[in-house]
């Protein structure tokens, strides 16, 4: 068992031993699930979408710094 504290911003550090054992690395995405009185954190496995990768080069009309700023808070 490992213990960590939650900050005022709701953040916590996953202890190194737990990260290594779960295969978690910087940039990974995780899910949270509450079950009864327990909280489960699970690594999201990346899945390749070949269709989206294939069309991504043709979809840059909405990929400008201005668009990113306009859509950032949605």
PDB file of N, CA, C and O in Angstrom:
ATOM      1  N   UNK A   1       0.842  -1.173   0.000  1.00  0.00           N
ATOM      2  CA  UNK A   1       0.000   0.000   0.000  1.00  0.00           C
ATOM      3  C   UNK A   1       0.886   1.235   0.000  1.00  0.00           C
ATOM      4  O   UNK A   1       1.912   1.280   0.679  1.00  0.00           O
ATOM      5  N   UNK A   2       0.480   2.227  -0.765  1.00  0.00           N
ATOM      6  CA  UNK A   2       1.189   3.502  -0.833  1.00  0.00           C
ATOM      7  C   UNK A   2       0.213   4.608  -0.445  1.00  0.00           C
ATOM      8  O   UNK A   2      -0.999   4.442  -0.586  1.00  0.00           O
ATOM      9  N   UNK A   3       0.727   5.721   0.038  1.00  0.00           N
ATOM     10  CA  UNK A   3      -0.097   6.841   0.472  1.00  0.00           C
ATOM     11  C   UNK A   3       0.422   8.118  -0.157  1.00  0.00           C
ATOM     12  O   UNK A   3       1.632   8.325  -0.254  1.00  0.00           O
ATOM     13  N   UNK A   4      -0.502   8.981  -0.587  1.00  0.00           N
ATOM     14  CA  UNK A   4      -0.134  10.323  -1.039  1.00  0.00           C
ATOM     15  C   UNK A   4      -1.248  11.274  -0.645  1.00  0.00           C
ATOM     16  O   UNK A   4      -2.378  10.851  -0.401  1.00  0.00           O
ATOM     17  N   UNK A   5      -0.930  12.554  -0.584  1.00  0.00           N
ATOM     18  CA  UNK A   5      -1.913  13.561  -0.198  1.00  0.00           C
ATOM     19  C   UNK A   5      -2.464  14.261  -1.432  1.00  0.00           C
ATOM     20  O   UNK A   5      -1.818  14.300  -2.479  1.00  0.00           O
ATOM     21  N   UNK A   6      -3.660  14.810  -1.297  1.00  0.00           N
ATOM     22  CA  UNK A   6      -4.291  15.576  -2.364  1.00  0.00           C
ATOM     23  C   UNK A   6      -4.093  17.053  -2.057  1.00  0.00           C
ATOM     24  O   UNK A   6      -4.336  17.504  -0.937  1.00  0.00           O
ATOM     25  N   UNK A   7      -3.649  17.801  -3.063  1.00  0.00           N
ATOM     26  CA  UNK A   7      -3.398  19.234  -2.897  1.00  0.00           C
ATOM     27  C   UNK A   7      -4.708  20.017  -2.899  1.00  0.00           C
ATOM     28  O   UNK A   7      -5.777  19.457  -3.141  1.00  0.00           O
ATOM     29  N   UNK A   8      -4.613  21.319  -2.627  1.00  0.00           N
ATOM     30  CA  UNK A   8      -5.781  22.199  -2.651  1.00  0.00           C
ATOM     31  C   UNK A   8      -6.419  22.238  -4.035  1.00  0.00           C
ATOM     32  O   UNK A   8      -7.611  22.523  -4.155  1.00  0.00           O
ATOM     33  N   UNK A   9      -5.647  21.957  -5.078  1.00  0.00           N
ATOM     34  CA  UNK A   9      -6.163  21.940  -6.444  1.00  0.00           C
ATOM     35  C   UNK A   9      -6.687  20.562  -6.841  1.00  0.00           C
ATOM     36  O   UNK A   9      -7.069  20.358  -7.993  1.00  0.00           O
ATOM     37  N   UNK A  10      -6.712  19.619  -5.909  1.00  0.00           N
ATOM     38  CA  UNK A  10      -7.219  18.276  -6.212  1.00  0.00           C
ATOM     39  C   UNK A  10      -6.192  17.390  -6.889  1.00  0.00           C
ATOM     40  O   UNK A  10      -6.552  16.362  -7.463  1.00  0.00           O
ATOM     41  N   UNK A  11      -4.933  17.762  -6.837  1.00  0.00           N
ATOM     42  CA  UNK A  11      -3.879  16.994  -7.490  1.00  0.00           C
ATOM     43  C   UNK A  11      -3.173  16.097  -6.489  1.00  0.00           C
ATOM     44  O   UNK A  11      -3.115  16.394  -5.296  1.00  0.00           O
ATOM     45  N   UNK A  12      -2.640  14.998  -6.997  1.00  0.00           N
ATOM     46  CA  UNK A  12      -1.851  14.098  -6.166  1.00  0.00           C
ATOM     47  C   UNK A  12      -0.729  13.512  -7.018  1.00  0.00           C
ATOM     48  O   UNK A  12      -0.787  13.557  -8.247  1.00  0.00           O
ATOM     49  N   UNK A  13       0.265  12.978  -6.379  1.00  0.00           N
ATOM     50  CA  UNK A  13       1.359  12.304  -7.071  1.00  0.00           C
ATOM     51  C   UNK A  13       1.180  10.807  -6.888  1.00  0.00           C
ATOM     52  O   UNK A  13       1.028  10.321  -5.768  1.00  0.00           O
ATOM     53  N   UNK A  14       1.199  10.086  -7.991  1.00  0.00           N
ATOM     54  CA  UNK A  14       1.133   8.630  -7.912  1.00  0.00           C
ATOM     55  C   UNK A  14       2.538   8.162  -7.543  1.00  0.00           C
ATOM     56  O   UNK A  14       3.490   8.454  -8.266  1.00  0.00           O
ATOM     57  N   UNK A  15       2.683   7.449  -6.442  1.00  0.00           N
ATOM     58  CA  UNK A  15       4.015   7.022  -6.017  1.00  0.00           C
ATOM     59  C   UNK A  15       4.751   6.239  -7.116  1.00  0.00           C
ATOM     60  O   UNK A  15       4.137   5.510  -7.896  1.00  0.00           O
ATOM     61  N   UNK A  16       6.053   6.405  -7.156  1.00  0.00           N
ATOM     62  CA  UNK A  16       6.907   5.815  -8.181  1.00  0.00           C
ATOM     63  C   UNK A  16       6.706   4.306  -8.313  1.00  0.00           C
ATOM     64  O   UNK A  16       6.596   3.790  -9.426  1.00  0.00           O
ATOM     65  N   UNK A  17       6.658   3.598  -7.186  1.00  0.00           N
ATOM     66  CA  UNK A  17       6.483   2.143  -7.238  1.00  0.00           C
ATOM     67  C   UNK A  17       5.177   1.752  -7.910  1.00  0.00           C
ATOM     68  O   UNK A  17       5.123   0.775  -8.658  1.00  0.00           O
ATOM     69  N   UNK A  18       4.116   2.524  -7.639  1.00  0.00           N
ATOM     70  CA  UNK A  18       2.813   2.248  -8.240  1.00  0.00           C
ATOM     71  C   UNK A  18       2.856   2.548  -9.734  1.00  0.00           C
ATOM     72  O   UNK A  18       2.339   1.770 -10.535  1.00  0.00           O
ATOM     73  N   UNK A  19       3.475   3.683 -10.122  1.00  0.00           N
ATOM     74  CA  UNK A  19       3.583   4.030 -11.542  1.00  0.00           C
ATOM     75  C   UNK A  19       4.335   2.957 -12.311  1.00  0.00           C
ATOM     76  O   UNK A  19       3.917   2.558 -13.397  1.00  0.00           O
ATOM     77  N   UNK A  20       5.433   2.493 -11.756  1.00  0.00           N
ATOM     78  CA  UNK A  20       6.228   1.461 -12.432  1.00  0.00           C
ATOM     79  C   UNK A  20       5.440   0.165 -12.570  1.00  0.00           C
ATOM     80  O   UNK A  20       5.434  -0.459 -13.631  1.00  0.00           O
ATOM     81  N   UNK A  21       4.783  -0.228 -11.502  1.00  0.00           N
ATOM     82  CA  UNK A  21       4.036  -1.487 -11.520  1.00  0.00           C
ATOM     83  C   UNK A  21       2.860  -1.435 -12.495  1.00  0.00           C
ATOM     84  O   UNK A  21       2.528  -2.439 -13.125  1.00  0.00           O
ATOM     85  N   UNK A  22       2.226  -0.251 -12.621  1.00  0.00           N
ATOM     86  CA  UNK A  22       1.077  -0.095 -13.520  1.00  0.00           C
ATOM     87  C   UNK A  22       1.500   0.267 -14.939  1.00  0.00           C
ATOM     88  O   UNK A  22       0.666   0.324 -15.842  1.00  0.00           O
ATOM     89  N   UNK A  23       2.790   0.512 -15.137  1.00  0.00           N
ATOM     90  CA  UNK A  23       3.273   0.888 -16.461  1.00  0.00           C
ATOM     91  C   UNK A  23       2.862   2.291 -16.874  1.00  0.00           C
ATOM     92  O   UNK A  23       2.696   2.568 -18.061  1.00  0.00           O
ATOM     93  N   UNK A  24       2.698   3.183 -15.892  1.00  0.00           N
ATOM     94  CA  UNK A  24       2.292   4.560 -16.168  1.00  0.00           C
ATOM     95  C   UNK A  24       3.511   5.437 -16.420  1.00  0.00           C
ATOM     96  O   UNK A  24       4.514   5.363 -15.711  1.00  0.00           O
ATOM     97  N   UNK A  25       3.396   6.266 -17.445  1.00  0.00           N
ATOM     98  CA  UNK A  25       4.484   7.188 -17.791  1.00  0.00           C
ATOM     99  C   UNK A  25       3.919   8.565 -18.051  1.00  0.00           C
ATOM    100  O   UNK A  25       2.714   8.720 -18.251  1.00  0.00           O
ATOM    101  N   UNK A  26       4.780   9.563 -18.048  1.00  0.00           N
ATOM    102  CA  UNK A  26       4.365  10.931 -18.332  1.00  0.00           C
ATOM    103  C   UNK A  26       3.607  10.986 -19.653  1.00  0.00           C
ATOM    104  O   UNK A  26       4.047  10.420 -20.654  1.00  0.00           O
ATOM    105  N   UNK A  27       2.467  11.669 -19.650  1.00  0.00           N
ATOM    106  CA  UNK A  27       1.665  11.795 -20.861  1.00  0.00           C
ATOM    107  C   UNK A  27       0.596  10.738 -21.025  1.00  0.00           C
ATOM    108  O   UNK A  27      -0.271  10.871 -21.889  1.00  0.00           O
ATOM    109  N   UNK A  28       0.633   9.673 -20.206  1.00  0.00           N
ATOM    110  CA  UNK A  28      -0.396   8.638 -20.287  1.00  0.00           C
ATOM    111  C   UNK A  28      -1.751   9.203 -19.857  1.00  0.00           C
ATOM    112  O   UNK A  28      -1.822  10.162 -19.089  1.00  0.00           O
ATOM    113  N   UNK A  29      -2.808   8.598 -20.359  1.00  0.00           N
ATOM    114  CA  UNK A  29      -4.168   8.960 -19.976  1.00  0.00           C
ATOM    115  C   UNK A  29      -4.703   7.872 -19.055  1.00  0.00           C
ATOM    116  O   UNK A  29      -4.480   6.682 -19.278  1.00  0.00           O
ATOM    117  N   UNK A  30      -5.414   8.303 -18.015  1.00  0.00           N
ATOM    118  CA  UNK A  30      -5.992   7.353 -17.064  1.00  0.00           C
ATOM    119  C   UNK A  30      -7.480   7.636 -16.895  1.00  0.00           C
ATOM    120  O   UNK A  30      -7.945   8.748 -17.147  1.00  0.00           O
ATOM    121  N   UNK A  31      -8.217   6.623 -16.467  1.00  0.00           N
ATOM    122  CA  UNK A  31      -9.628   6.787 -16.128  1.00  0.00           C
ATOM    123  C   UNK A  31      -9.779   6.592 -14.627  1.00  0.00           C
ATOM    124  O   UNK A  31      -8.964   5.935 -13.979  1.00  0.00           O
ATOM    125  N   UNK A  32     -10.840   7.178 -14.093  1.00  0.00           N
ATOM    126  CA  UNK A  32     -11.170   7.033 -12.680  1.00  0.00           C
ATOM    127  C   UNK A  32     -12.562   6.439 -12.577  1.00  0.00           C
ATOM    128  O   UNK A  32     -13.463   6.819 -13.325  1.00  0.00           O
ATOM    129  N   UNK A  33     -12.736   5.514 -11.657  1.00  0.00           N
ATOM    130  CA  UNK A  33     -14.043   4.912 -11.435  1.00  0.00           C
ATOM    131  C   UNK A  33     -14.240   4.711  -9.943  1.00  0.00           C
ATOM    132  O   UNK A  33     -13.377   4.160  -9.259  1.00  0.00           O
ATOM    133  N   UNK A  34     -15.382   5.163  -9.448  1.00  0.00           N
ATOM    134  CA  UNK A  34     -15.719   4.969  -8.039  1.00  0.00           C
ATOM    135  C   UNK A  34     -16.596   3.732  -7.943  1.00  0.00           C
ATOM    136  O   UNK A  34     -17.617   3.624  -8.622  1.00  0.00           O
ATOM    137  N   UNK A  35     -16.184   2.795  -7.083  1.00  0.00           N
ATOM    138  CA  UNK A  35     -16.951   1.568  -6.819  1.00  0.00           C
ATOM    139  C   UNK A  35     -17.093   1.434  -5.316  1.00  0.00           C
ATOM    140  O   UNK A  35     -16.129   1.177  -4.596  1.00  0.00           O
ATOM    141  N   UNK A  36     -18.324   1.617  -4.866  1.00  0.00           N
ATOM    142  CA  UNK A  36     -18.538   1.549  -3.415  1.00  0.00           C
ATOM    143  C   UNK A  36     -17.700   2.602  -2.729  1.00  0.00           C
ATOM    144  O   UNK A  36     -17.814   3.790  -3.032  1.00  0.00           O
ATOM    145  N   UNK A  37     -16.848   2.168  -1.794  1.00  0.00           N
ATOM    146  CA  UNK A  37     -15.982   3.121  -1.108  1.00  0.00           C
ATOM    147  C   UNK A  37     -14.560   3.113  -1.682  1.00  0.00           C
ATOM    148  O   UNK A  37     -13.634   3.629  -1.056  1.00  0.00           O
ATOM    149  N   UNK A  38     -14.389   2.527  -2.877  1.00  0.00           N
ATOM    150  CA  UNK A  38     -13.068   2.465  -3.508  1.00  0.00           C
ATOM    151  C   UNK A  38     -12.981   3.324  -4.753  1.00  0.00           C
ATOM    152  O   UNK A  38     -13.995   3.618  -5.387  1.00  0.00           O
ATOM    153  N   UNK A  39     -11.787   3.718  -5.096  1.00  0.00           N
ATOM    154  CA  UNK A  39     -11.514   4.486  -6.300  1.00  0.00           C
ATOM    155  C   UNK A  39     -10.534   3.693  -7.141  1.00  0.00           C
ATOM    156  O   UNK A  39      -9.474   3.303  -6.650  1.00  0.00           O
ATOM    157  N   UNK A  40     -10.868   3.449  -8.399  1.00  0.00           N
ATOM    158  CA  UNK A  40     -10.020   2.674  -9.292  1.00  0.00           C
ATOM    159  C   UNK A  40      -9.467   3.583 -10.378  1.00  0.00           C
ATOM    160  O   UNK A  40     -10.215   4.292 -11.051  1.00  0.00           O
ATOM    161  N   UNK A  41      -8.174   3.554 -10.537  1.00  0.00           N
ATOM    162  CA  UNK A  41      -7.481   4.316 -11.568  1.00  0.00           C
ATOM    163  C   UNK A  41      -6.939   3.302 -12.563  1.00  0.00           C
ATOM    164  O   UNK A  41      -6.289   2.330 -12.178  1.00  0.00           O
ATOM    165  N   UNK A  42      -7.211   3.532 -13.854  1.00  0.00           N
ATOM    166  CA  UNK A  42      -6.790   2.567 -14.867  1.00  0.00           C
ATOM    167  C   UNK A  42      -6.165   3.299 -16.039  1.00  0.00           C
ATOM    168  O   UNK A  42      -6.665   4.340 -16.466  1.00  0.00           O
ATOM    169  N   UNK A  43      -5.073   2.756 -16.562  1.00  0.00           N
ATOM    170  CA  UNK A  43      -4.404   3.324 -17.727  1.00  0.00           C
ATOM    171  C   UNK A  43      -5.258   3.060 -18.963  1.00  0.00           C
ATOM    172  O   UNK A  43      -5.759   1.952 -19.160  1.00  0.00           O
ATOM    173  N   UNK A  44      -5.419   4.090 -19.795  1.00  0.00           N
ATOM    174  CA  UNK A  44      -6.149   3.954 -21.049  1.00  0.00           C
ATOM    175  C   UNK A  44      -5.146   3.532 -22.115  1.00  0.00           C
ATOM    176  O   UNK A  44      -4.164   4.227 -22.374  1.00  0.00           O
ATOM    177  N   UNK A  45      -5.408   2.396 -22.721  1.00  0.00           N
ATOM    178  CA  UNK A  45      -4.522   1.906 -23.770  1.00  0.00           C
ATOM    179  C   UNK A  45      -4.827   2.656 -25.064  1.00  0.00           C
ATOM    180  O   UNK A  45      -5.980   2.738 -25.488  1.00  0.00           O
ATOM    181  N   UNK A  46      -3.796   3.195 -25.680  1.00  0.00           N
ATOM    182  CA  UNK A  46      -3.948   3.928 -26.934  1.00  0.00           C
ATOM    183  C   UNK A  46      -4.342   2.952 -28.037  1.00  0.00           C
ATOM    184  O   UNK A  46      -3.775   1.865 -28.146  1.00  0.00           O
ATOM    185  N   UNK A  47      -5.310   3.344 -28.846  1.00  0.00           N
ATOM    186  CA  UNK A  47      -5.715   2.526 -29.975  1.00  0.00           C
ATOM    187  C   UNK A  47      -5.521   3.338 -31.245  1.00  0.00           C
ATOM    188  O   UNK A  47      -5.902   4.507 -31.310  1.00  0.00           O
ATOM    189  N   UNK A  48      -4.940   2.727 -32.231  1.00  0.00           N
ATOM    190  CA  UNK A  48      -4.718   3.408 -33.494  1.00  0.00           C
ATOM    191  C   UNK A  48      -5.993   3.391 -34.322  1.00  0.00           C
ATOM    192  O   UNK A  48      -6.649   2.356 -34.439  1.00  0.00           O
ATOM    193  N   UNK A  49      -6.338   4.517 -34.886  1.00  0.00           N
ATOM    194  CA  UNK A  49      -7.466   4.615 -35.796  1.00  0.00           C
ATOM    195  C   UNK A  49      -6.904   4.962 -37.168  1.00  0.00           C
ATOM    196  O   UNK A  49      -6.650   6.130 -37.460  1.00  0.00           O
ATOM    197  N   UNK A  50      -6.713   3.966 -37.996  1.00  0.00           N
ATOM    198  CA  UNK A  50      -6.071   4.158 -39.291  1.00  0.00           C
ATOM    199  C   UNK A  50      -6.863   5.101 -40.194  1.00  0.00           C
ATOM    200  O   UNK A  50      -6.275   5.858 -40.966  1.00  0.00           O
ATOM    201  N   UNK A  51      -8.188   5.061 -40.101  1.00  0.00           N
ATOM    202  CA  UNK A  51      -9.013   5.959 -40.913  1.00  0.00           C
ATOM    203  C   UNK A  51      -8.730   7.413 -40.541  1.00  0.00           C
ATOM    204  O   UNK A  51      -8.485   8.247 -41.413  1.00  0.00           O
ATOM    205  N   UNK A  52      -8.764   7.712 -39.240  1.00  0.00           N
ATOM    206  CA  UNK A  52      -8.513   9.095 -38.810  1.00  0.00           C
ATOM    207  C   UNK A  52      -7.103   9.545 -39.153  1.00  0.00           C
ATOM    208  O   UNK A  52      -6.900  10.693 -39.548  1.00  0.00           O
ATOM    209  N   UNK A  53      -6.132   8.664 -39.008  1.00  0.00           N
ATOM    210  CA  UNK A  53      -4.772   9.018 -39.396  1.00  0.00           C
ATOM    211  C   UNK A  53      -4.687   9.297 -40.883  1.00  0.00           C
ATOM    212  O   UNK A  53      -3.954  10.190 -41.310  1.00  0.00           O
ATOM    213  N   UNK A  54      -5.434   8.536 -41.680  1.00  0.00           N
ATOM    214  CA  UNK A  54      -5.399   8.698 -43.128  1.00  0.00           C
ATOM    215  C   UNK A  54      -5.981  10.013 -43.599  1.00  0.00           C
ATOM    216  O   UNK A  54      -5.501  10.580 -44.580  1.00  0.00           O
ATOM    217  N   UNK A  55      -7.012  10.516 -42.919  1.00  0.00           N
ATOM    218  CA  UNK A  55      -7.634  11.757 -43.363  1.00  0.00           C
ATOM    219  C   UNK A  55      -7.120  12.989 -42.623  1.00  0.00           C
ATOM    220  O   UNK A  55      -7.484  14.110 -42.979  1.00  0.00           O
ATOM    221  N   UNK A  56      -6.296  12.810 -41.617  1.00  0.00           N
ATOM    222  CA  UNK A  56      -5.867  13.939 -40.785  1.00  0.00           C
ATOM    223  C   UNK A  56      -5.118  15.015 -41.573  1.00  0.00           C
ATOM    224  O   UNK A  56      -5.245  16.198 -41.260  1.00  0.00           O
ATOM    225  N   UNK A  57      -4.344  14.629 -42.585  1.00  0.00           N
ATOM    226  CA  UNK A  57      -3.608  15.620 -43.361  1.00  0.00           C
ATOM    227  C   UNK A  57      -4.520  16.522 -44.179  1.00  0.00           C
ATOM    228  O   UNK A  57      -4.150  17.648 -44.510  1.00  0.00           O
ATOM    229  N   UNK A  58      -5.713  16.029 -44.507  1.00  0.00           N
ATOM    230  CA  UNK A  58      -6.627  16.835 -45.322  1.00  0.00           C
ATOM    231  C   UNK A  58      -7.567  17.680 -44.472  1.00  0.00           C
ATOM    232  O   UNK A  58      -8.427  18.373 -45.015  1.00  0.00           O
ATOM    233  N   UNK A  59      -7.421  17.636 -43.166  1.00  0.00           N
ATOM    234  CA  UNK A  59      -8.350  18.353 -42.292  1.00  0.00           C
ATOM    235  C   UNK A  59      -7.654  19.463 -41.508  1.00  0.00           C
ATOM    236  O   UNK A  59      -7.882  19.610 -40.307  1.00  0.00           O
ATOM    237  N   UNK A  60      -6.818  20.233 -42.170  1.00  0.00           N
ATOM    238  CA  UNK A  60      -6.087  21.270 -41.453  1.00  0.00           C
ATOM    239  C   UNK A  60      -6.730  22.652 -41.540  1.00  0.00           C
ATOM    240  O   UNK A  60      -6.145  23.623 -41.062  1.00  0.00           O
ATOM    241  N   UNK A  61      -7.929  22.768 -42.140  1.00  0.00           N
ATOM    242  CA  UNK A  61      -8.557  24.071 -42.268  1.00  0.00           C
ATOM    243  C   UNK A  61      -8.937  24.663 -40.913  1.00  0.00           C
ATOM    244  O   UNK A  61      -9.081  25.881 -40.799  1.00  0.00           O
ATOM    245  N   UNK A  62      -9.104  23.831 -39.882  1.00  0.00           N
ATOM    246  CA  UNK A  62      -9.454  24.310 -38.546  1.00  0.00           C
ATOM    247  C   UNK A  62      -8.266  24.205 -37.594  1.00  0.00           C
ATOM    248  O   UNK A  62      -8.447  24.171 -36.376  1.00  0.00           O
ATOM    249  N   UNK A  63      -7.080  24.156 -38.129  1.00  0.00           N
ATOM    250  CA  UNK A  63      -5.898  23.906 -37.319  1.00  0.00           C
ATOM    251  C   UNK A  63      -4.965  25.112 -37.315  1.00  0.00           C
ATOM    252  O   UNK A  63      -3.796  24.999 -37.685  1.00  0.00           O
ATOM    253  N   UNK A  64      -5.477  26.250 -36.902  1.00  0.00           N
ATOM    254  CA  UNK A  64      -4.645  27.449 -36.815  1.00  0.00           C
ATOM    255  C   UNK A  64      -4.595  27.889 -35.355  1.00  0.00           C
ATOM    256  O   UNK A  64      -5.446  27.488 -34.560  1.00  0.00           O
ATOM    257  N   UNK A  65      -3.604  28.710 -34.993  1.00  0.00           N
ATOM    258  CA  UNK A  65      -3.555  29.207 -33.610  1.00  0.00           C
ATOM    259  C   UNK A  65      -4.835  29.958 -33.214  1.00  0.00           C
ATOM    260  O   UNK A  65      -5.260  29.899 -32.060  1.00  0.00           O
ATOM    261  N   UNK A  66      -5.442  30.660 -34.173  1.00  0.00           N
ATOM    262  CA  UNK A  66      -6.680  31.383 -33.879  1.00  0.00           C
ATOM    263  C   UNK A  66      -7.825  30.423 -33.562  1.00  0.00           C
ATOM    264  O   UNK A  66      -8.613  30.663 -32.647  1.00  0.00           O
ATOM    265  N   UNK A  67      -7.908  29.340 -34.323  1.00  0.00           N
ATOM    266  CA  UNK A  67      -8.937  28.332 -34.066  1.00  0.00           C
ATOM    267  C   UNK A  67      -8.714  27.674 -32.710  1.00  0.00           C
ATOM    268  O   UNK A  67      -9.664  27.467 -31.955  1.00  0.00           O
ATOM    269  N   UNK A  68      -7.477  27.347 -32.402  1.00  0.00           N
ATOM    270  CA  UNK A  68      -7.173  26.716 -31.118  1.00  0.00           C
ATOM    271  C   UNK A  68      -7.594  27.636 -29.969  1.00  0.00           C
ATOM    272  O   UNK A  68      -8.153  27.169 -28.977  1.00  0.00           O
ATOM    273  N   UNK A  69      -7.332  28.932 -30.097  1.00  0.00           N
ATOM    274  CA  UNK A  69      -7.706  29.878 -29.055  1.00  0.00           C
ATOM    275  C   UNK A  69      -9.230  29.980 -28.939  1.00  0.00           C
ATOM    276  O   UNK A  69      -9.770  30.011 -27.833  1.00  0.00           O
ATOM    277  N   UNK A  70      -9.920  30.031 -30.081  1.00  0.00           N
ATOM    278  CA  UNK A  70     -11.371  30.161 -30.070  1.00  0.00           C
ATOM    279  C   UNK A  70     -12.061  28.938 -29.467  1.00  0.00           C
ATOM    280  O   UNK A  70     -13.075  29.083 -28.783  1.00  0.00           O
ATOM    281  N   UNK A  71     -11.537  27.754 -29.703  1.00  0.00           N
ATOM    282  CA  UNK A  71     -12.177  26.519 -29.259  1.00  0.00           C
ATOM    283  C   UNK A  71     -11.583  25.978 -27.970  1.00  0.00           C
ATOM    284  O   UNK A  71     -12.034  24.944 -27.476  1.00  0.00           O
ATOM    285  N   UNK A  72     -10.593  26.642 -27.418  1.00  0.00           N
ATOM    286  CA  UNK A  72      -9.847  26.136 -26.260  1.00  0.00           C
ATOM    287  C   UNK A  72     -10.721  25.844 -25.041  1.00  0.00           C
ATOM    288  O   UNK A  72     -10.486  24.855 -24.346  1.00  0.00           O
ATOM    289  N   UNK A  73     -11.715  26.675 -24.768  1.00  0.00           N
ATOM    290  CA  UNK A  73     -12.511  26.514 -23.537  1.00  0.00           C
ATOM    291  C   UNK A  73     -13.771  25.672 -23.710  1.00  0.00           C
ATOM    292  O   UNK A  73     -14.572  25.574 -22.781  1.00  0.00           O
ATOM    293  N   UNK A  74     -13.961  25.068 -24.868  1.00  0.00           N
ATOM    294  CA  UNK A  74     -15.179  24.285 -25.080  1.00  0.00           C
ATOM    295  C   UNK A  74     -15.070  22.903 -24.516  1.00  0.00           C
ATOM    296  O   UNK A  74     -16.014  22.120 -24.614  1.00  0.00           O
TER     297      UNK A  74
END
